[in-house]
Amino acid sequence: MHERDHAIETSQAAGDVSVVLAPALCALFPSAPQRLRLCADTVDEMITALDARWPGMGDRLRDSSPSVRRHIAIYCDGQRATLNTPLRPGTAIFVLTAISGG
């Protein structure tokens, strides 16, 4: 990504939401920053915007039903979200992957 494109992507604009991606997603999509801003009115639109920038990311976050994949958790301003969750300008979104172990 060029410096100019990164500056546009991370600048705050009206309607922007703040997205923090799980490190596991950034490992799968090495050009994706862990923190970014984008415009979206719902979680589904946010996933679509991520997929437009990093093809295949949408499939990692959304299943075919469609809903958020079982092993993915998306939180908006501290509340668990679904694809239909509305986003307000300035919403903080965390995209987390499940942790398993014994």
Sequence and secondary structure as in RCSB ss.txt:
>XXXX:A:sequence
MHERDHAIETSQAAGDVSVVLAPALCALFPSAPQRLRLCADTVDEMITALDARWPGMGDRLRDSSPSVRRHIAIY
CDGQRATLNTPLRPGTAIFVLTAISGG
>XXXX:A:secstr
  HHHHHHHHS  TTEEEEEE HHHHHHSTTS SEEEEE SBHHHHHHHHHHHSTTHHHHHB SSSSB TTEEEE
ETTEE  TT B  TT EEEEEE     
